[in-house]
Amino acid sequence: MKKKHQHNNHEEHVDESWLIPYADLLTLLLALFIVLFSMSSIDAVKFKQLASTLNSSFEGGTGVLEYPSTLPPEQSPSLSKEEDNKEESSNSEKKSLQELQQKVNEYIKSRDLTGQLKTSLTDEGLLITILDNVLFDSGVAEVRPANRQLAKEISQLLVMETPKNVIISGHTDNIPIRNQYFESNWDLSVMRAVNFMKALLENQKLDPALFSAKGYGEYKPIASNSTEQGRLKNRRVEILIVPNEEITEQ
């Protein structure tokens, strides 16, 4: 009797070695999503603890979960000191302008010029407004000889212990002007600003390098030009006194 040869059917086993790195990859991805979720939390201390724990588990301490700090870096003492100095300087300049305003207001009151001169503190600095009829004849850019003393007295008020930038600006109403001297209100406003500035700078104690002049013509009104009262307010010369930044920062 022939012996039947028994054939052993061996099953083919699929190589599953790739599952190990795949599982590791999934674990790392899970850890990454946990970290990203943690970063949305306000509690930075808990996030740091979580990151440290996960780092220790997967990388032995460092590597995968190294993270940038979500907290702003502490200000260095020098930067903090610099900011304090700037704030102190700004407060000092503001106080200086307030003192100057008080001095000018006292001068206006003593000369009975309340209706013709006024002061105001703006974001830019101290603004002194002078109605044009105090200084000029109609349609003329030269300061009246009778009012040059007023310009001289104002120039003395501008002599300060800490120098400031001074911007002189001329303004008109919207009534057109055209004569042998000026083609427009713009021309008139510029020359009035320049001539008044020159009158101020006759004071040798003032530094011309800190002065500048502008002309706006009718384009920066402060009142309606539809009435004579409004046009009178618009015809003016302004003195804007601002801190000299270059000197302040030294």
WODACOR-V740008 format. One record per residue. N is the residue number from 0. PSI is psi in whole degrees, -180 to 180 (999 if undefined). Layout:
BEGIN
n={N,N}
psi={PSI,PSI}
END
This chain:
BEGIN
n={0,1,2,3,4,5,6,7,8,9,10,11,12,13,14,15,16,17,18,19,20,21,22,23,24,25,26,27,28,29,30,31,32,33,34,35,36,37,38,39,40,41,42,43,44,45,46,47,48,49,50,51,52,53,54,55,56,57,58,59,60,61,62,63,64,65,66,67,68,69,70,71,72,73,74,75,76,77,78,79,80,81,82,83,84,85,86,87,88,89,90,91,92,93,94,95,96,97,98,99,100,101,102,103,104,105,106,107,108,109,110,111,112,113,114,115,116,117,118,119,120,121,122,123,124,125,126,127,128,129,130,131,132,133,134,135,136,137,138,139,140,141,142,143,144,145,146,147,148,149,150,151,152,153,154,155,156,157,158,159,160,161,162,163,164,165,166,167,168,169,170,171,172,173,174,175,176,177,178,179,180,181,182,183,184,185,186,187,188,189,190,191,192,193,194,195,196,197,198,199,200,201,202,203,204,205,206,207,208,209,210,211,212,213,214,215,216,217,218,219,220,221,222,223,224,225,226,227,228,229,230,231,232,233,234,235,236,237,238,239,240,241,242,243,244,245,246,247,248,249}
psi={126,135,126,130,120,120,123,120,107,124,141,126,128,137,113,17,-24,-18,-29,-55,-31,-41,-41,-40,-42,-39,-43,-40,-41,-43,-39,-45,-35,-42,-46,-40,-41,-32,-22,-10,146,-25,95,-28,-44,-39,-41,-41,-43,-45,-40,-41,-46,-36,-44,-36,-43,-29,3,16,-40,166,-91,-40,25,140,150,151,135,-3,142,144,146,140,138,154,-37,-40,-43,-41,-39,-42,-40,-41,-41,-43,-41,-41,-42,-42,-38,-42,-41,-42,-39,-43,-36,-41,-40,-41,-43,-40,-43,-41,-38,-39,-45,-43,-42,-29,3,47,23,-38,-7,-25,145,160,155,143,124,179,-26,-31,-155,124,124,121,130,122,143,-29,-8,-28,-31,152,161,128,10,144,-10,136,131,136,-36,-19,7,-26,-36,-44,-38,-43,-39,-39,-34,-32,-25,-5,112,154,-43,114,148,155,140,124,119,128,139,145,149,176,-170,13,121,144,138,106,-169,-13,-35,135,-19,168,-30,-49,-45,-45,-39,-48,-33,-42,-45,-45,-36,-38,-42,-39,-40,-40,1,-18,112,-13,-9,144,112,-26,-18,2,145,160,144,154,127,-4,-132,6,1,64,151,-1,171,138,5,-12,156,-36,-42,-42,-35,-41,-33,-27,99,165,135,141,114,120,117,155,141,102,-39,-40,-38,-39,-14,999}
END
